[in-house]
Amino acid sequence: MKRVVITGLGAVTPIGNNVEDFWKGIVEAKCGIDEIKSFDTTNFKVKLAGEAKDLDVENILDKKSAKRIDRYAQFAMIASREAVKDAKINVEEIDATRFGVAIASGIGGLQTMQKDIGTLWEKGPDRVSPMFIPMAISNMASGNVSIDVGAKGESFCMTTACASGTHAIGEAFRIIRHGYQDIMIAGGTEASVNETGIAGFTNIKALSQATDKNRASIPFDKERSGFVMGEGCGVIILEELEHAKKRGAKIYAEMVGYAASSDAYHITAPAPGGEGGARAMVTAMKDANIKPEDITYINAHGTSTHLNDSGETSAVKAAFGEASKTVMMSSTKGHTGHLLGAAGGVEAIVCVKAIESNIVPPTINYQVPDEECDLDIVPNKAREHKVEYAMSNSLGFGGHNSSIIFKKYVD
């Protein structure tokens, strides 16, 4: 099997519209959650979200292109351009038919859906935009990115709710590992902070109704009351090692393990004891041919809901055994909120940067310990520590679980 390395990163997040600013915000414990600015929340119980800020989309993509692409796909194009530039990929110097795109989305073009369905009922079917379908469908982040960067290889979209981004990275990893492609842009994107998204998640009782932005998204805290919606995109460039070396590419880290599982239990609640998530972690470690004690850091799914955080803690204990007492595990959703299908992409970047910089990111906004969440969650302050292996977990509605593992690159 081929070795797979990471050669580029790109991000749009509530704490930074590029990887440098995003990582700086992570290390400095910046909270990107604030009062919702994109619509009037007067009649809504939920007032807070993690919105992307000061992003001049029309200047980056040009006004005409921006108007023909939903916000979730705009994020993907911006982040992918950053990642391709970071990796110094010149499509004219590689085999573009072996350059693919796997950008996931849990929901797709919800902004477009809300707008055009409203138009349908208010003005009739003839007034629905002819761009409605190509803007709304969830594969169009990958499609538009492929067109934009000239990637002619495999292009697809994973949709497994909040596990989507991690699934996309894992499947892209397998595609390169088994020799089908040389390079893949992989990750997730989401833009569901609108009236429909907030109302839907509020009524399923998933969202926190806290009004203090520093006490809303509080993973593993005993007073947690639900997640805070976020938006953005995170992508990484995965590349076959020899291909990367021939190009003289910078190598951030190596990807060595991936696994996915299903709870087969409930549409929203995790299986008791986190059984499905534990299986994904164990299988990912077997795939990487490592032991639990080899993992330095886990980026947890850590949504700030009661069931997820306690269940994920139990899952780590089941998967890691004695090593669960020493592994560091934080959730960066206190910084960003929960980016749904984009979470895994953004959090993969966190793992790669942690390995590169030997800095373990904190779980911010943490105040009240919970006996059900008693692992080392690196509370409130980043920690300098050598990171040899890092795992990222994502768990989605429908019982979808995925785990990926990165390590320090050694030639």
Protein Blocks (a to p, Z undefined) as FASTA:
>chain_A
ZZdddfbdcdddfkbcbfklmmmmmmnopafbdcdfkbcfklpcblbdcddehiafklmn
opklmmmpcfklmmmmmmmmmmmmmnopafklmcfklcccddddfklpmklmmmmmmmmm
mnojklpcfklmmmmpmklmmmmmmmmnopabdcddddehjllmmmmmmmmmmmmmnopa
mbdcedddddfbcfklmmmmmmnopaccbfbfklmbgghiakbgbdcddedddddddddf
klmmmnopacfbdcfbdcdddfklafkbccehhlmmmmmmmmmmmmnopafklpmbdcdf
klopaklmmmmmmmmmmmnmmmlmmpccddfklmnopnhjmmmmmmmmmmmmmmmnopac
ddehiabdcfklmccehghiacddddfbdcdddddehiiacddddddddZZ
